[in-house]
Amino acid sequence: MRTTAIAKLKAQLSRYLRLVKTGEEVLITERDVPVAKLVPVGEQSADLQSLRDLERQGLLKVGTGRLPKNFWKLPRGKDPSAAVRRGASEERDRGW
């Protein structure tokens, strides 16, 4: 997988799109932190199919992209040990 900064991607977009068309993935970074990935469309379809398979098994529900109308009024989950906050902070520190 190739890696490129946003500025370089903007300057050489056609070149990177040619690479993606040939099946290569491109990781896009901002100040050396990964922010996005360009992948061929065919691979995304496979990922969506994998999600649909998991949905059929009852292991997850594929979202619609819309929040429920009362989303911001729903009660928040409890995390007295702050494990979620620590996990998110650790991921940020690792560059994700």
Buried (B, 14 or more C-beta within 10 A) or exposed (E): EEEBBEEBBEEEEEEBEEBBEEEBBBBBBEEEEEEEEBBBEEEEEEEEEEBEEEEEEEEEEEEEEEEEEEEEEEEEEEEEEEEEEEEEEEEEEEEE
